[in-house]
Amino acid sequence: MNMYVSNLSFSLTDDDLKQLFEEFGAVSSAKVITDRETGRSRGFGFVEMASTAEANAAMQGLNNKQTDGRNMGVSEARERESRSTGGNRRW
């Protein structure tokens, strides 16, 4: 199950994020999203866990948990909506 994690501390790394979720089970991947130009964290990321039960436990255990002074949000990730490429756009 892929989860969206929001309101992360800007100092949190991929490894830090992975360690938070490993408390609840095996983590397939953990990625903090960074700005392309500056390389700084954008304050959110994604975590994938193979087990749905472990992922649900992580969502319950970590949603609204305070980390580095911020209450992070954890929810099931949704498919990314496709962006329109032109079409009716007016300048």
C-alpha positions as YAML, in Angstrom:
chain: A
units: angstrom
residues:
- id: 1
  name: MET
  ca: [0.00, 0.00, 0.00]
- id: 2
  name: ASN
  ca: [1.29, 3.45, -0.93]
- id: 3
  name: MET
  ca: [0.78, 6.21, 1.64]
- id: 4
  name: TYR
  ca: [0.96, 9.99, 1.37]
- id: 5
  name: VAL
  ca: [2.68, 11.68, 4.31]
- id: 6
  name: SER
  ca: [2.15, 15.43, 4.75]
- id: 7
  name: ASN
  ca: [3.32, 18.24, 7.01]
- id: 8
  name: LEU
  ca: [6.82, 16.82, 7.43]
- id: 9
  name: SER
  ca: [9.67, 18.70, 9.03]
- id: 10
  name: PHE
  ca: [11.90, 20.17, 6.33]
- id: 11
  name: SER
  ca: [14.93, 18.49, 7.97]
- id: 12
  name: LEU
  ca: [13.46, 14.96, 7.72]
- id: 13
  name: THR
  ca: [15.35, 12.63, 5.35]
- id: 14
  name: ASP
  ca: [14.27, 9.53, 3.42]
- id: 15
  name: ASP
  ca: [15.97, 7.36, 6.06]
- id: 16
  name: ASP
  ca: [14.23, 9.20, 8.92]
- id: 17
  name: LEU
  ca: [10.87, 8.67, 7.23]
- id: 18
  name: LYS
  ca: [11.61, 4.99, 6.68]
- id: 19
  name: GLN
  ca: [12.57, 4.53, 10.34]
- id: 20
  name: LEU
  ca: [9.30, 6.09, 11.53]
- id: 21
  name: PHE
  ca: [7.27, 3.59, 9.51]
- id: 22
  name: GLU
  ca: [9.46, 0.53, 10.21]
- id: 23
  name: GLU
  ca: [8.02, 0.55, 13.73]
- id: 24
  name: PHE
  ca: [4.89, -0.93, 12.13]
- id: 25
  name: GLY
  ca: [6.42, -3.35, 9.62]
- id: 26
  name: ALA
  ca: [8.54, -3.75, 6.51]
- id: 27
  name: VAL
  ca: [8.91, -0.61, 4.38]
- id: 28
  name: SER
  ca: [9.37, -1.14, 0.63]
- id: 29
  name: SER
  ca: [10.26, 2.49, -0.03]
- id: 30
  name: ALA
  ca: [10.23, 5.90, 1.65]
- id: 31
  name: LYS
  ca: [10.78, 9.13, -0.25]
- id: 32
  name: VAL
  ca: [10.69, 12.76, 0.88]
- id: 33
  name: ILE
  ca: [9.80, 14.92, -2.12]
- id: 34
  name: THR
  ca: [12.30, 17.69, -2.82]
- id: 35
  name: ASP
  ca: [12.25, 20.86, -4.91]
- id: 36
  name: ARG
  ca: [13.93, 20.31, -8.29]
- id: 37
  name: GLU
  ca: [15.86, 23.56, -8.23]
- id: 38
  name: THR
  ca: [16.92, 23.88, -4.59]
- id: 39
  name: GLY
  ca: [16.96, 20.25, -3.47]
- id: 40
  name: ARG
  ca: [15.11, 21.27, -0.26]
- id: 41
  name: SER
  ca: [12.27, 19.20, 1.14]
- id: 42
  name: ARG
  ca: [8.77, 20.23, 0.07]
- id: 43
  name: GLY
  ca: [7.33, 18.97, 3.37]
- id: 44
  name: PHE
  ca: [5.66, 15.80, 2.11]
- id: 45
  name: GLY
  ca: [6.56, 12.33, 0.94]
- id: 46
  name: PHE
  ca: [5.43, 8.81, 0.14]
- id: 47
  name: VAL
  ca: [5.92, 5.51, 1.95]
- id: 48
  name: GLU
  ca: [5.14, 2.10, 0.52]
- id: 49
  name: MET
  ca: [4.55, -1.01, 2.61]
- id: 50
  name: ALA
  ca: [3.83, -4.45, 1.15]
- id: 51
  name: SER
  ca: [1.41, -5.47, 3.90]
- id: 52
  name: THR
  ca: [-1.94, -3.67, 3.94]
- id: 53
  name: ALA
  ca: [-2.40, -4.57, 7.63]
- id: 54
  name: GLU
  ca: [0.96, -3.05, 8.54]
- id: 55
  name: ALA
  ca: [0.23, 0.03, 6.43]
- id: 56
  name: ASN
  ca: [-3.14, 0.50, 8.15]
- id: 57
  name: ALA
  ca: [-1.46, 0.18, 11.55]
- id: 58
  name: ALA
  ca: [1.14, 2.78, 10.50]
- id: 59
  name: MET
  ca: [-1.58, 5.17, 9.31]
- id: 60
  name: GLN
  ca: [-3.41, 4.86, 12.63]
- id: 61
  name: GLY
  ca: [-0.26, 5.10, 14.71]
- id: 62
  name: LEU
  ca: [1.42, 7.97, 12.87]
- id: 63
  name: ASN
  ca: [-1.43, 10.17, 11.62]
- id: 64
  name: ASN
  ca: [-1.37, 13.38, 13.66]
- id: 65
  name: LYS
  ca: [1.81, 12.29, 15.45]
- id: 66
  name: GLN
  ca: [4.11, 15.17, 16.30]
- id: 67
  name: THR
  ca: [7.56, 14.93, 14.73]
- id: 68
  name: ASP
  ca: [10.04, 17.81, 15.01]
- id: 69
  name: GLY
  ca: [7.25, 20.10, 16.23]
- id: 70
  name: ARG
  ca: [4.85, 19.32, 13.35]
- id: 71
  name: ASN
  ca: [1.79, 17.05, 13.32]
- id: 72
  name: MET
  ca: [2.24, 14.88, 10.25]
- id: 73
  name: GLY
  ca: [-0.69, 13.56, 8.29]
- id: 74
  name: VAL
  ca: [-0.73, 10.02, 6.90]
- id: 75
  name: SER
  ca: [-3.32, 8.73, 4.43]
- id: 76
  name: GLU
  ca: [-3.60, 6.29, 1.56]
- id: 77
  name: ALA
  ca: [-2.06, 7.81, -1.56]
- id: 78
  name: ARG
  ca: [-4.37, 8.48, -4.48]
- id: 79
  name: GLU
  ca: [-3.49, 8.19, -8.15]
- id: 80
  name: ARG
  ca: [-2.02, 11.39, -9.51]
- id: 81
  name: GLU
  ca: [-4.50, 13.32, -11.63]
- id: 82
  name: SER
  ca: [-3.32, 13.94, -15.15]
- id: 83
  name: ARG
  ca: [-2.58, 17.55, -15.93]
- id: 84
  name: SER
  ca: [-4.12, 19.21, -18.93]
- id: 85
  name: THR
  ca: [-1.60, 20.10, -21.63]
- id: 86
  name: GLY
  ca: [-2.92, 23.26, -23.16]
- id: 87
  name: GLY
  ca: [-6.40, 22.82, -24.55]
- id: 88
  name: ASN
  ca: [-8.72, 25.56, -23.30]
- id: 89
  name: ARG
  ca: [-6.07, 27.48, -21.42]
- id: 90
  name: ARG
  ca: [-6.13, 31.23, -21.96]
- id: 91
  name: TRP
  ca: [-3.24, 33.55, -21.28]
...
